[in-house]
Amino acid sequence: MRILFVISISVFGILACNSHQSKTNYAEIDTAKVEDIIDTVVIQDTDIITDTISICLPYPNDTFFSLKLKNFKTNDTINTVYYDEIYWYLITNLDSIAPKHVIEKTMAYDEYEMITKWEQHFTKDINYVKYEGIESGTTTYLFSHCKNKAEFFKTIAPIIEFQKLDSTYYNPEMSWNYDSTQYESIEGEAGCYYEIKKDSVENYMLEWYCGC
């Protein structure tokens, strides 16, 4: 809608200028010139995101790494990065376009209503979607507009890679597979399993499951 609005103003300006000079036959307008103007508007508007543009995630900042290290050392099970480090990355590195949007609620054990699906949009055309299981784990998706796997991996890897600091904190040994698309426990233990994928328009995304 935004593109059409800008274009319509530009075209109207051409017609208006011509109208002051002479009676213009609209059928005789040079369509090639109009198309050039449309192309220029689209190229110059950097806020427009199309399926062909690649916008990758920024490398994690020091605030995120400090938070991640703090939670590992203190075993903070309430606000732990271990469980949802991607979300902590988003709120420390990007601006939220809108607050959390609840998509689905479910009655848990016939006692209370539980949010089982919600999403939140961030700058850089990022969308975070979480499915909360009542008796199972959680499945989460990070949708990006990045088409470069190397750039996507460079940002994601340091966010999700675990640091084994001591034996008192449950942290199974993790590793990447041969093509760096899956990061999971070597022994198949409970924890989080990550997979880098492509969506329908060739943008890279991250899907991960945390649970038993």
Biotite code that builds the C-alpha atoms (Angstrom):
import biotite.structure as struc

atoms = struc.array([
    struc.Atom([0.000, 0.000, 0.000], chain_id="A", res_id=1, res_name="MET", atom_name="CA", element="C"),
    struc.Atom([2.876, 2.341, 0.863], chain_id="A", res_id=2, res_name="ARG", atom_name="CA", element="C"),
    struc.Atom([4.550, 1.848, -2.513], chain_id="A", res_id=3, res_name="ILE", atom_name="CA", element="C"),
    struc.Atom([1.336, 2.488, -4.386], chain_id="A", res_id=4, res_name="LEU", atom_name="CA", element="C"),
    struc.Atom([0.692, 5.638, -2.349], chain_id="A", res_id=5, res_name="PHE", atom_name="CA", element="C"),
    struc.Atom([4.125, 7.116, -3.112], chain_id="A", res_id=6, res_name="VAL", atom_name="CA", element="C"),
    struc.Atom([3.863, 6.156, -6.765], chain_id="A", res_id=7, res_name="ILE", atom_name="CA", element="C"),
    struc.Atom([0.408, 7.660, -7.100], chain_id="A", res_id=8, res_name="SER", atom_name="CA", element="C"),
    struc.Atom([1.694, 10.990, -5.716], chain_id="A", res_id=9, res_name="ILE", atom_name="CA", element="C"),
    struc.Atom([4.630, 10.986, -8.151], chain_id="A", res_id=10, res_name="SER", atom_name="CA", element="C"),
    struc.Atom([2.436, 10.250, -11.163], chain_id="A", res_id=11, res_name="VAL", atom_name="CA", element="C"),
    struc.Atom([-0.135, 12.819, -10.062], chain_id="A", res_id=12, res_name="PHE", atom_name="CA", element="C"),
    struc.Atom([2.664, 15.391, -9.810], chain_id="A", res_id=13, res_name="GLY", atom_name="CA", element="C"),
    struc.Atom([3.584, 14.761, -13.448], chain_id="A", res_id=14, res_name="ILE", atom_name="CA", element="C"),
    struc.Atom([0.004, 15.197, -14.579], chain_id="A", res_id=15, res_name="LEU", atom_name="CA", element="C"),
    struc.Atom([-0.489, 18.295, -12.440], chain_id="A", res_id=16, res_name="ALA", atom_name="CA", element="C"),
    struc.Atom([2.643, 19.997, -13.801], chain_id="A", res_id=17, res_name="CYS", atom_name="CA", element="C"),
    struc.Atom([1.596, 19.252, -17.379], chain_id="A", res_id=18, res_name="ASN", atom_name="CA", element="C"),
    struc.Atom([-1.896, 20.582, -16.751], chain_id="A", res_id=19, res_name="SER", atom_name="CA", element="C"),
    struc.Atom([-0.515, 24.065, -15.984], chain_id="A", res_id=20, res_name="HIS", atom_name="CA", element="C"),
    struc.Atom([1.264, 24.134, -19.320], chain_id="A", res_id=21, res_name="GLN", atom_name="CA", element="C"),
    struc.Atom([-1.376, 22.761, -21.679], chain_id="A", res_id=22, res_name="SER", atom_name="CA", element="C"),
    struc.Atom([-4.358, 20.541, -22.025], chain_id="A", res_id=23, res_name="LYS", atom_name="CA", element="C"),
    struc.Atom([-2.783, 17.095, -21.744], chain_id="A", res_id=24, res_name="THR", atom_name="CA", element="C"),
    struc.Atom([-4.202, 14.010, -23.370], chain_id="A", res_id=25, res_name="ASN", atom_name="CA", element="C"),
    struc.Atom([-3.614, 11.374, -20.677], chain_id="A", res_id=26, res_name="TYR", atom_name="CA", element="C"),
    struc.Atom([-3.511, 8.692, -23.339], chain_id="A", res_id=27, res_name="ALA", atom_name="CA", element="C"),
    struc.Atom([-0.398, 10.345, -24.797], chain_id="A", res_id=28, res_name="GLU", atom_name="CA", element="C"),
    struc.Atom([1.657, 10.288, -21.552], chain_id="A", res_id=29, res_name="ILE", atom_name="CA", element="C"),
    struc.Atom([5.034, 8.623, -22.024], chain_id="A", res_id=30, res_name="ASP", atom_name="CA", element="C"),
    struc.Atom([4.533, 5.384, -20.074], chain_id="A", res_id=31, res_name="THR", atom_name="CA", element="C"),
    struc.Atom([8.253, 4.651, -20.217], chain_id="A", res_id=32, res_name="ALA", atom_name="CA", element="C"),
    struc.Atom([8.958, 7.779, -18.154], chain_id="A", res_id=33, res_name="LYS", atom_name="CA", element="C"),
    struc.Atom([6.299, 6.808, -15.623], chain_id="A", res_id=34, res_name="VAL", atom_name="CA", element="C"),
    struc.Atom([7.820, 3.350, -15.263], chain_id="A", res_id=35, res_name="GLU", atom_name="CA", element="C"),
    struc.Atom([11.250, 4.936, -14.706], chain_id="A", res_id=36, res_name="ASP", atom_name="CA", element="C"),
    struc.Atom([9.802, 7.031, -11.897], chain_id="A", res_id=37, res_name="ILE", atom_name="CA", element="C"),
    struc.Atom([8.175, 3.978, -10.318], chain_id="A", res_id=38, res_name="ILE", atom_name="CA", element="C"),
    struc.Atom([11.473, 2.070, -10.439], chain_id="A", res_id=39, res_name="ASP", atom_name="CA", element="C"),
    struc.Atom([13.323, 5.015, -8.877], chain_id="A", res_id=40, res_name="THR", atom_name="CA", element="C"),
    struc.Atom([10.836, 5.335, -6.022], chain_id="A", res_id=41, res_name="VAL", atom_name="CA", element="C"),
    struc.Atom([11.030, 1.638, -5.210], chain_id="A", res_id=42, res_name="VAL", atom_name="CA", element="C"),
    struc.Atom([14.836, 1.579, -5.275], chain_id="A", res_id=43, res_name="ILE", atom_name="CA", element="C"),
    struc.Atom([15.262, 4.710, -3.166], chain_id="A", res_id=44, res_name="GLN", atom_name="CA", element="C"),
    struc.Atom([12.800, 3.661, -0.454], chain_id="A", res_id=45, res_name="ASP", atom_name="CA", element="C"),
    struc.Atom([15.078, 1.662, 1.852], chain_id="A", res_id=46, res_name="THR", atom_name="CA", element="C"),
    struc.Atom([12.231, 0.756, 4.208], chain_id="A", res_id=47, res_name="ASP", atom_name="CA", element="C"),
    struc.Atom([10.610, -1.484, 1.609], chain_id="A", res_id=48, res_name="ILE", atom_name="CA", element="C"),
    struc.Atom([11.391, -5.180, 2.122], chain_id="A", res_id=49, res_name="ILE", atom_name="CA", element="C"),
    struc.Atom([10.839, -7.622, -0.698], chain_id="A", res_id=50, res_name="THR", atom_name="CA", element="C"),
    struc.Atom([11.544, -11.310, -1.036], chain_id="A", res_id=51, res_name="ASP", atom_name="CA", element="C"),
    struc.Atom([14.716, -10.594, -2.996], chain_id="A", res_id=52, res_name="THR", atom_name="CA", element="C"),
    struc.Atom([16.389, -8.407, -0.353], chain_id="A", res_id=53, res_name="ILE", atom_name="CA", element="C"),
    struc.Atom([18.610, -10.010, 2.273], chain_id="A", res_id=54, res_name="SER", atom_name="CA", element="C"),
    struc.Atom([18.654, -8.469, 5.755], chain_id="A", res_id=55, res_name="ILE", atom_name="CA", element="C"),
    struc.Atom([20.756, -10.454, 8.213], chain_id="A", res_id=56, res_name="CYS", atom_name="CA", element="C"),
    struc.Atom([20.890, -10.284, 11.993], chain_id="A", res_id=57, res_name="LEU", atom_name="CA", element="C"),
    struc.Atom([23.451, -8.124, 13.826], chain_id="A", res_id=58, res_name="PRO", atom_name="CA", element="C"),
    struc.Atom([26.174, -9.887, 15.806], chain_id="A", res_id=59, res_name="TYR", atom_name="CA", element="C"),
    struc.Atom([25.239, -10.213, 19.523], chain_id="A", res_id=60, res_name="PRO", atom_name="CA", element="C"),
    struc.Atom([26.323, -7.231, 21.617], chain_id="A", res_id=61, res_name="ASN", atom_name="CA", element="C"),
    struc.Atom([28.195, -7.224, 24.935], chain_id="A", res_id=62, res_name="ASP", atom_name="CA", element="C"),
    struc.Atom([24.969, -6.843, 26.927], chain_id="A", res_id=63, res_name="THR", atom_name="CA", element="C"),
    struc.Atom([23.733, -10.188, 25.669], chain_id="A", res_id=64, res_name="PHE", atom_name="CA", element="C"),
    struc.Atom([27.023, -11.996, 26.329], chain_id="A", res_id=65, res_name="PHE", atom_name="CA", element="C"),
    struc.Atom([27.194, -10.567, 29.870], chain_id="A", res_id=66, res_name="SER", atom_name="CA", element="C"),
    struc.Atom([23.666, -11.755, 30.547], chain_id="A", res_id=67, res_name="LEU", atom_name="CA", element="C"),
    struc.Atom([24.384, -15.180, 29.116], chain_id="A", res_id=68, res_name="LYS", atom_name="CA", element="C"),
    struc.Atom([27.531, -15.618, 31.206], chain_id="A", res_id=69, res_name="LEU", atom_name="CA", element="C"),
    struc.Atom([25.789, -14.364, 34.366], chain_id="A", res_id=70, res_name="LYS", atom_name="CA", element="C"),
    struc.Atom([22.943, -16.838, 34.023], chain_id="A", res_id=71, res_name="ASN", atom_name="CA", element="C"),
    struc.Atom([25.300, -19.747, 33.433], chain_id="A", res_id=72, res_name="PHE", atom_name="CA", element="C"),
    struc.Atom([27.368, -18.882, 36.495], chain_id="A", res_id=73, res_name="LYS", atom_name="CA", element="C"),
    struc.Atom([24.471, -18.241, 38.866], chain_id="A", res_id=74, res_name="THR", atom_name="CA", element="C"),
    struc.Atom([22.233, -21.049, 37.574], chain_id="A", res_id=75, res_name="ASN", atom_name="CA", element="C"),
    struc.Atom([19.341, -18.592, 37.343], chain_id="A", res_id=76, res_name="ASP", atom_name="CA", element="C"),
    struc.Atom([16.475, -20.931, 36.499], chain_id="A", res_id=77, res_name="THR", atom_name="CA", element="C"),
    struc.Atom([13.885, -18.135, 36.514], chain_id="A", res_id=78, res_name="ILE", atom_name="CA", element="C"),
    struc.Atom([15.415, -15.890, 33.847], chain_id="A", res_id=79, res_name="ASN", atom_name="CA", element="C"),
    struc.Atom([17.899, -18.302, 32.364], chain_id="A", res_id=80, res_name="THR", atom_name="CA", element="C"),
    struc.Atom([19.358, -17.751, 28.916], chain_id="A", res_id=81, res_name="VAL", atom_name="CA", element="C"),
    struc.Atom([19.755, -21.529, 28.702], chain_id="A", res_id=82, res_name="TYR", atom_name="CA", element="C"),
    struc.Atom([16.048, -21.943, 28.088], chain_id="A", res_id=83, res_name="TYR", atom_name="CA", element="C"),
    struc.Atom([15.379, -19.057, 25.722], chain_id="A", res_id=84, res_name="ASP", atom_name="CA", element="C"),
    struc.Atom([18.623, -17.427, 24.714], chain_id="A", res_id=85, res_name="GLU", atom_name="CA", element="C"),
    struc.Atom([17.245, -16.381, 21.328], chain_id="A", res_id=86, res_name="ILE", atom_name="CA", element="C"),
    struc.Atom([14.585, -14.175, 22.919], chain_id="A", res_id=87, res_name="TYR", atom_name="CA", element="C"),
    struc.Atom([17.176, -12.592, 25.198], chain_id="A", res_id=88, res_name="TRP", atom_name="CA", element="C"),
    struc.Atom([19.253, -11.851, 22.115], chain_id="A", res_id=89, res_name="TYR", atom_name="CA", element="C"),
    struc.Atom([16.294, -10.168, 20.416], chain_id="A", res_id=90, res_name="LEU", atom_name="CA", element="C"),
    struc.Atom([15.411, -7.879, 23.315], chain_id="A", res_id=91, res_name="ILE", atom_name="CA", element="C"),
    struc.Atom([19.041, -6.844, 23.872], chain_id="A", res_id=92, res_name="THR", atom_name="CA", element="C"),
    struc.Atom([19.952, -6.303, 20.214], chain_id="A", res_id=93, res_name="ASN", atom_name="CA", element="C"),
    struc.Atom([16.794, -5.293, 18.334], chain_id="A", res_id=94, res_name="LEU", atom_name="CA", element="C"),
    struc.Atom([13.774, -3.069, 18.845], chain_id="A", res_id=95, res_name="ASP", atom_name="CA", element="C"),
    struc.Atom([10.356, -4.614, 19.173], chain_id="A", res_id=96, res_name="SER", atom_name="CA", element="C"),
    struc.Atom([7.850, -3.394, 16.599], chain_id="A", res_id=97, res_name="ILE", atom_name="CA", element="C"),
    struc.Atom([4.920, -4.531, 18.744], chain_id="A", res_id=98, res_name="ALA", atom_name="CA", element="C"),
    struc.Atom([4.318, -6.207, 22.129], chain_id="A", res_id=99, res_name="PRO", atom_name="CA", element="C"),
    struc.Atom([3.825, -9.949, 22.453], chain_id="A", res_id=100, res_name="LYS", atom_name="CA", element="C"),
    struc.Atom([0.760, -11.108, 20.547], chain_id="A", res_id=101, res_name="HIS", atom_name="CA", element="C"),
    struc.Atom([-1.115, -14.062, 22.058], chain_id="A", res_id=102, res_name="VAL", atom_name="CA", element="C"),
    struc.Atom([-2.308, -16.393, 19.316], chain_id="A", res_id=103, res_name="ILE", atom_name="CA", element="C"),
    struc.Atom([-3.694, -19.315, 21.293], chain_id="A", res_id=104, res_name="GLU", atom_name="CA", element="C"),
    struc.Atom([-4.693, -20.211, 24.852], chain_id="A", res_id=105, res_name="LYS", atom_name="CA", element="C"),
    struc.Atom([-5.527, -23.662, 26.252], chain_id="A", res_id=106, res_name="THR", atom_name="CA", element="C"),
    struc.Atom([-7.006, -24.903, 29.518], chain_id="A", res_id=107, res_name="MET", atom_name="CA", element="C"),
    struc.Atom([-4.312, -26.704, 31.480], chain_id="A", res_id=108, res_name="ALA", atom_name="CA", element="C"),
    struc.Atom([-5.492, -29.617, 33.630], chain_id="A", res_id=109, res_name="TYR", atom_name="CA", element="C"),
    struc.Atom([-8.970, -28.020, 33.717], chain_id="A", res_id=110, res_name="ASP", atom_name="CA", element="C"),
    struc.Atom([-7.622, -25.541, 36.260], chain_id="A", res_id=111, res_name="GLU", atom_name="CA", element="C"),
    struc.Atom([-6.230, -22.489, 34.520], chain_id="A", res_id=112, res_name="TYR", atom_name="CA", element="C"),
    struc.Atom([-5.811, -20.967, 31.085], chain_id="A", res_id=113, res_name="GLU", atom_name="CA", element="C"),
    struc.Atom([-2.319, -21.227, 29.649], chain_id="A", res_id=114, res_name="MET", atom_name="CA", element="C"),
    struc.Atom([-0.822, -19.305, 26.741], chain_id="A", res_id=115, res_name="ILE", atom_name="CA", element="C"),
    struc.Atom([0.264, -22.017, 24.307], chain_id="A", res_id=116, res_name="THR", atom_name="CA", element="C"),
    struc.Atom([1.221, -19.915, 21.285], chain_id="A", res_id=117, res_name="LYS", atom_name="CA", element="C"),
    struc.Atom([2.443, -16.346, 20.975], chain_id="A", res_id=118, res_name="TRP", atom_name="CA", element="C"),
    struc.Atom([4.582, -14.237, 18.665], chain_id="A", res_id=119, res_name="GLU", atom_name="CA", element="C"),
    struc.Atom([6.454, -10.963, 18.585], chain_id="A", res_id=120, res_name="GLN", atom_name="CA", element="C"),
    struc.Atom([7.812, -8.895, 15.710], chain_id="A", res_id=121, res_name="HIS", atom_name="CA", element="C"),
    struc.Atom([11.152, -7.083, 15.775], chain_id="A", res_id=122, res_name="PHE", atom_name="CA", element="C"),
    struc.Atom([13.100, -4.783, 13.501], chain_id="A", res_id=123, res_name="THR", atom_name="CA", element="C"),
    struc.Atom([15.113, -6.288, 10.621], chain_id="A", res_id=124, res_name="LYS", atom_name="CA", element="C"),
    struc.Atom([11.886, -8.098, 9.620], chain_id="A", res_id=125, res_name="ASP", atom_name="CA", element="C"),
    struc.Atom([12.322, -10.632, 12.438], chain_id="A", res_id=126, res_name="ILE", atom_name="CA", element="C"),
    struc.Atom([9.420, -12.706, 13.755], chain_id="A", res_id=127, res_name="ASN", atom_name="CA", element="C"),
    struc.Atom([9.644, -14.868, 16.882], chain_id="A", res_id=128, res_name="TYR", atom_name="CA", element="C"),
    struc.Atom([6.955, -17.549, 17.385], chain_id="A", res_id=129, res_name="VAL", atom_name="CA", element="C"),
    struc.Atom([6.737, -19.837, 20.429], chain_id="A", res_id=130, res_name="LYS", atom_name="CA", element="C"),
    struc.Atom([4.555, -22.911, 21.032], chain_id="A", res_id=131, res_name="TYR", atom_name="CA", element="C"),
    struc.Atom([4.304, -23.876, 24.716], chain_id="A", res_id=132, res_name="GLU", atom_name="CA", element="C"),
    struc.Atom([3.393, -27.477, 25.430], chain_id="A", res_id=133, res_name="GLY", atom_name="CA", element="C"),
    struc.Atom([1.294, -28.238, 28.502], chain_id="A", res_id=134, res_name="ILE", atom_name="CA", element="C"),
    struc.Atom([2.935, -31.579, 29.257], chain_id="A", res_id=135, res_name="GLU", atom_name="CA", element="C"),
    struc.Atom([5.708, -31.497, 26.678], chain_id="A", res_id=136, res_name="SER", atom_name="CA", element="C"),
    struc.Atom([8.458, -29.076, 25.785], chain_id="A", res_id=137, res_name="GLY", atom_name="CA", element="C"),
    struc.Atom([8.422, -25.945, 23.670], chain_id="A", res_id=138, res_name="THR", atom_name="CA", element="C"),
    struc.Atom([8.925, -25.480, 19.949], chain_id="A", res_id=139, res_name="THR", atom_name="CA", element="C"),
    struc.Atom([10.098, -22.066, 18.791], chain_id="A", res_id=140, res_name="THR", atom_name="CA", element="C"),
    struc.Atom([10.774, -20.412, 15.441], chain_id="A", res_id=141, res_name="TYR", atom_name="CA", element="C"),
    struc.Atom([12.918, -17.447, 14.511], chain_id="A", res_id=142, res_name="LEU", atom_name="CA", element="C"),
    struc.Atom([12.034, -16.145, 11.042], chain_id="A", res_id=143, res_name="PHE", atom_name="CA", element="C"),
    struc.Atom([14.505, -13.799, 9.382], chain_id="A", res_id=144, res_name="SER", atom_name="CA", element="C"),
    struc.Atom([14.978, -12.073, 6.039], chain_id="A", res_id=145, res_name="HIS", atom_name="CA", element="C"),
    struc.Atom([18.569, -13.265, 5.692], chain_id="A", res_id=146, res_name="CYS", atom_name="CA", element="C"),
    struc.Atom([19.507, -15.183, 2.549], chain_id="A", res_id=147, res_name="LYS", atom_name="CA", element="C"),
    struc.Atom([23.174, -15.675, 3.419], chain_id="A", res_id=148, res_name="ASN", atom_name="CA", element="C"),
    struc.Atom([23.757, -18.849, 5.447], chain_id="A", res_id=149, res_name="LYS", atom_name="CA", element="C"),
    struc.Atom([27.264, -17.851, 6.525], chain_id="A", res_id=150, res_name="ALA", atom_name="CA", element="C"),
    struc.Atom([25.997, -14.539, 7.919], chain_id="A", res_id=151, res_name="GLU", atom_name="CA", element="C"),
    struc.Atom([23.017, -16.188, 9.604], chain_id="A", res_id=152, res_name="PHE", atom_name="CA", element="C"),
    struc.Atom([25.243, -18.860, 11.177], chain_id="A", res_id=153, res_name="PHE", atom_name="CA", element="C"),
    struc.Atom([27.803, -16.284, 12.338], chain_id="A", res_id=154, res_name="LYS", atom_name="CA", element="C"),
    struc.Atom([25.124, -14.638, 14.482], chain_id="A", res_id=155, res_name="THR", atom_name="CA", element="C"),
    struc.Atom([23.149, -17.683, 15.614], chain_id="A", res_id=156, res_name="ILE", atom_name="CA", element="C"),
    struc.Atom([26.083, -19.912, 16.633], chain_id="A", res_id=157, res_name="ALA", atom_name="CA", element="C"),
    struc.Atom([27.428, -17.782, 19.522], chain_id="A", res_id=158, res_name="PRO", atom_name="CA", element="C"),
    struc.Atom([23.887, -17.234, 20.800], chain_id="A", res_id=159, res_name="ILE", atom_name="CA", element="C"),
    struc.Atom([22.937, -20.888, 21.154], chain_id="A", res_id=160, res_name="ILE", atom_name="CA", element="C"),
    struc.Atom([26.284, -22.565, 21.799], chain_id="A", res_id=161, res_name="GLU", atom_name="CA", element="C"),
    struc.Atom([26.534, -23.638, 25.419], chain_id="A", res_id=162, res_name="PHE", atom_name="CA", element="C"),
    struc.Atom([29.451, -23.078, 27.768], chain_id="A", res_id=163, res_name="GLN", atom_name="CA", element="C"),
    struc.Atom([30.171, -25.918, 30.173], chain_id="A", res_id=164, res_name="LYS", atom_name="CA", element="C"),
    struc.Atom([31.327, -24.017, 33.255], chain_id="A", res_id=165, res_name="LEU", atom_name="CA", element="C"),
    struc.Atom([30.883, -26.542, 36.059], chain_id="A", res_id=166, res_name="ASP", atom_name="CA", element="C"),
    struc.Atom([29.249, -29.889, 36.829], chain_id="A", res_id=167, res_name="SER", atom_name="CA", element="C"),
    struc.Atom([26.536, -28.429, 39.067], chain_id="A", res_id=168, res_name="THR", atom_name="CA", element="C"),
    struc.Atom([24.647, -26.964, 36.115], chain_id="A", res_id=169, res_name="TYR", atom_name="CA", element="C"),
    struc.Atom([22.903, -29.363, 33.750], chain_id="A", res_id=170, res_name="TYR", atom_name="CA", element="C"),
    struc.Atom([24.485, -28.764, 30.383], chain_id="A", res_id=171, res_name="ASN", atom_name="CA", element="C"),
    struc.Atom([24.833, -31.738, 28.026], chain_id="A", res_id=172, res_name="PRO", atom_name="CA", element="C"),
    struc.Atom([27.692, -31.746, 25.561], chain_id="A", res_id=173, res_name="GLU", atom_name="CA", element="C"),
    struc.Atom([26.467, -30.263, 22.287], chain_id="A", res_id=174, res_name="MET", atom_name="CA", element="C"),
    struc.Atom([27.859, -30.201, 18.761], chain_id="A", res_id=175, res_name="SER", atom_name="CA", element="C"),
    struc.Atom([27.060, -29.116, 15.209], chain_id="A", res_id=176, res_name="TRP", atom_name="CA", element="C"),
    struc.Atom([26.468, -31.655, 12.452], chain_id="A", res_id=177, res_name="ASN", atom_name="CA", element="C"),
    struc.Atom([28.595, -31.877, 9.296], chain_id="A", res_id=178, res_name="TYR", atom_name="CA", element="C"),
    struc.Atom([26.958, -28.989, 7.406], chain_id="A", res_id=179, res_name="ASP", atom_name="CA", element="C"),
    struc.Atom([26.271, -26.755, 10.433], chain_id="A", res_id=180, res_name="SER", atom_name="CA", element="C"),
    struc.Atom([22.498, -26.947, 10.175], chain_id="A", res_id=181, res_name="THR", atom_name="CA", element="C"),
    struc.Atom([21.777, -28.884, 13.393], chain_id="A", res_id=182, res_name="GLN", atom_name="CA", element="C"),
    struc.Atom([23.074, -28.252, 16.911], chain_id="A", res_id=183, res_name="TYR", atom_name="CA", element="C"),
    struc.Atom([22.154, -30.905, 19.470], chain_id="A", res_id=184, res_name="GLU", atom_name="CA", element="C"),
    struc.Atom([23.226, -33.112, 22.346], chain_id="A", res_id=185, res_name="SER", atom_name="CA", element="C"),
    struc.Atom([25.875, -35.655, 21.378], chain_id="A", res_id=186, res_name="ILE", atom_name="CA", element="C"),
    struc.Atom([24.348, -38.321, 23.621], chain_id="A", res_id=187, res_name="GLU", atom_name="CA", element="C"),
    struc.Atom([20.727, -37.525, 22.774], chain_id="A", res_id=188, res_name="GLY", atom_name="CA", element="C"),
    struc.Atom([20.008, -36.207, 26.274], chain_id="A", res_id=189, res_name="GLU", atom_name="CA", element="C"),
    struc.Atom([17.156, -33.916, 27.285], chain_id="A", res_id=190, res_name="ALA", atom_name="CA", element="C"),
    struc.Atom([17.711, -30.303, 26.368], chain_id="A", res_id=191, res_name="GLY", atom_name="CA", element="C"),
    struc.Atom([17.389, -28.091, 23.307], chain_id="A", res_id=192, res_name="CYS", atom_name="CA", element="C"),
    struc.Atom([17.771, -29.176, 19.703], chain_id="A", res_id=193, res_name="TYR", atom_name="CA", element="C"),
    struc.Atom([18.314, -26.526, 17.022], chain_id="A", res_id=194, res_name="TYR", atom_name="CA", element="C"),
    struc.Atom([17.978, -26.644, 13.252], chain_id="A", res_id=195, res_name="GLU", atom_name="CA", element="C"),
    struc.Atom([18.765, -24.008, 10.635], chain_id="A", res_id=196, res_name="ILE", atom_name="CA", element="C"),
    struc.Atom([16.342, -24.156, 7.713], chain_id="A", res_id=197, res_name="LYS", atom_name="CA", element="C"),
    struc.Atom([15.087, -22.158, 4.727], chain_id="A", res_id=198, res_name="LYS", atom_name="CA", element="C"),
    struc.Atom([11.533, -20.891, 4.428], chain_id="A", res_id=199, res_name="ASP", atom_name="CA", element="C"),
    struc.Atom([9.430, -20.863, 1.263], chain_id="A", res_id=200, res_name="SER", atom_name="CA", element="C"),
    struc.Atom([11.165, -17.757, -0.112], chain_id="A", res_id=201, res_name="VAL", atom_name="CA", element="C"),
    struc.Atom([14.725, -18.912, 0.631], chain_id="A", res_id=202, res_name="GLU", atom_name="CA", element="C"),
    struc.Atom([15.172, -16.912, 3.856], chain_id="A", res_id=203, res_name="ASN", atom_name="CA", element="C"),
    struc.Atom([17.043, -18.596, 6.675], chain_id="A", res_id=204, res_name="TYR", atom_name="CA", element="C"),
    struc.Atom([15.189, -19.432, 9.874], chain_id="A", res_id=205, res_name="MET", atom_name="CA", element="C"),
    struc.Atom([15.895, -21.265, 13.113], chain_id="A", res_id=206, res_name="LEU", atom_name="CA", element="C"),
    struc.Atom([13.641, -23.918, 14.626], chain_id="A", res_id=207, res_name="GLU", atom_name="CA", element="C"),
    struc.Atom([14.341, -25.424, 18.015], chain_id="A", res_id=208, res_name="TRP", atom_name="CA", element="C"),
    struc.Atom([12.738, -27.733, 20.533], chain_id="A", res_id=209, res_name="TYR", atom_name="CA", element="C"),
    struc.Atom([13.490, -27.752, 24.267], chain_id="A", res_id=210, res_name="CYS", atom_name="CA", element="C"),
    struc.Atom([12.243, -30.575, 26.474], chain_id="A", res_id=211, res_name="GLY", atom_name="CA", element="C"),
    struc.Atom([12.717, -34.161, 27.532], chain_id="A", res_id=212, res_name="CYS", atom_name="CA", element="C"),
])
